[in-house]
Amino acid sequence: MARPRTKKFEYGKGMYYFNIKKGYNNNITIKRVELKKAIDAYKQYLKTQKDNCEWLGKWDGKKFIEDNFEKLEVA
């Protein structure tokens, strides 16, 4: 029996990430380099899958910063 795949990538420093949940134990991680493009893409997913979207923020090499989507959207 095949083992489930785990994360096969490293987060890139200075990039914005968000997750889309696609069922039990199945997440799609999406990245964008620019903040405006990340916000626009995340808003599009929110229209169709509001409960399944999770904003992660900007990866600084150790943790996610700018992880509050509501504050970023207003600014």
Contact map, one row per residue, 1 for C-alpha under 8 A:
111000000000000000000000000000000000000000000000000000000000000000000000000
111100000000000000000000000000000000000000000000000000000000000000000000000
111110000000000000000000000000000000000000000000000000000000000000000000000
011111000000000000000000000000000000000000000000000000000000000000000000000
001111110000000000000000000000000000000000000000000000000000000000000000000
000111110000000000000000000000000000000000000000000000000000000000000000000
000011111000000000000000000000000000000000000000000000000000000000000000000
000011111100000000000000000000000000000000000000000000000000000000000000000
000000111110000000000000000000000000000000000000000000000000000000000000000
000000011111000000000000000000000000000000000000000000000000000000000000000
000000001111101000000000000000000000000000000000000000000010100000000000000
000000000111111000000000000000000000000000000000000000000010100000000000000
000000000011111000000000000000000000000000000000000000000111100000000000000
000000000001111100000000000000001000000000000000000000000111100000000000000
000000000011111110000000000000111100000000000000000000000110000000000000000
000000000000011111000000000000111110010000000000000000011110000000000000000
000000000000001111100000000011110000010000000000000000111110000000000000000
000000000000000111110000000011100000000001000000000011111000000000000000000
000000000000000011111000001111000000000000000000000011110000000000000000000
000000000000000001111100001111000000000000000000000111000000000000000000000
000000000000000000111110011100000000000000000000000110000000000000000000000
000000000000000000011111111100000000000000000000000100000000000000000000000
000000000000000000001111111000000000000000000000000000000000000000000000000
000000000000000000000111110000000000000000000000000000000000000000000000000
000000000000000000000111111000000000000000000000000000000000000000000000000
000000000000000000001111111100000000000000000000000000000000000000000000000
000000000000000000111110111110000000000000000000000000000000000000000000000
000000000000000000111100011111000000000000000000000000000000000000000000000
000000000000000011110000001111100000000000000000000000000000000000000000000
000000000000000011110000000111110000000000000000000000000000000000000000000
000000000000001111000000000011111000010000000000000000000000000000000000000
000000000000001110000000000001111110110000000000000000000000000000000000000
000000000000011100000000000000111110110000000000000000000000000000000000000
000000000000001100000000000000011111110000000000000000000000000000000000000
000000000000000100000000000000011111111000000000000000000000000000000000000
000000000000000000000000000000000111111100000000000000000000000000000000000
000000000000000000000000000000011111111110000000000000000000000000000000000
000000000000000110000000000000111111111111000000000000000000000000000000000
000000000000000000000000000000000011111111100000000000000000000000000000100
000000000000000000000000000000000001111111110000000000000000000000000000000
000000000000000000000000000000000000111111111000000000000000000000000000000
000000000000000001000000000000000000011111111100000010100000000000000000000
000000000000000000000000000000000000001111111110000000000000000000000000000
000000000000000000000000000000000000000111111111000000000000000000000000000
000000000000000000000000000000000000000011111111110010000000000000000000000
000000000000000000000000000000000000000001111111111010000000000000000000000
000000000000000000000000000000000000000000111111110000000000000000000000000
000000000000000000000000000000000000000000011111110000000000000000000000000
000000000000000000000000000000000000000000001111111110000000000000000000000
000000000000000000000000000000000000000000001111111110000000000000000000000
000000000000000000000000000000000000000000000100111110000000000000000000000
000000000000000000011100000000000000000000000000111111000000000000000000000
000000000000000001111000000000000000000001001100111111100000000000000000000
000000000000000001110000000000000000000000000000000111110000000000000000000
000000000000000011100000000000000000000001000000000011111000000000111000000
000000000000000111100000000000000000000000000000000001111100000100100000000
000000000000000111000000000000000000000000000000000000111110000111111000000
000000000000111110000000000000000000000000000000000000011111000111100000000
000000000011111110000000000000000000000000000000000000001111111110000000000
000000000000110000000000000000000000000000000000000000000111111110000000000
000000000011110000000000000000000000000000000000000000000011111000000000000
000000000000000000000000000000000000000000000000000000000011111100000000000
000000000000000000000000000000000000000000000000000000000011111110000000000
000000000000000000000000000000000000000000000000000000011111011111100000000
000000000000000000000000000000000000000000000000000000001111001111100000000
000000000000000000000000000000000000000000000000000000001100000111111001000
000000000000000000000000000000000000000000000000000000111100000111111000000
000000000000000000000000000000000000000000000000000000101000000001111111000
000000000000000000000000000000000000000000000000000000101000000001111111100
000000000000000000000000000000000000000000000000000000000000000000011111110
000000000000000000000000000000000000000000000000000000000000000000011111111
000000000000000000000000000000000000000000000000000000000000000001011111111
000000000000000000000000000000000000001000000000000000000000000000001111111
000000000000000000000000000000000000000000000000000000000000000000000111111
000000000000000000000000000000000000000000000000000000000000000000000011111
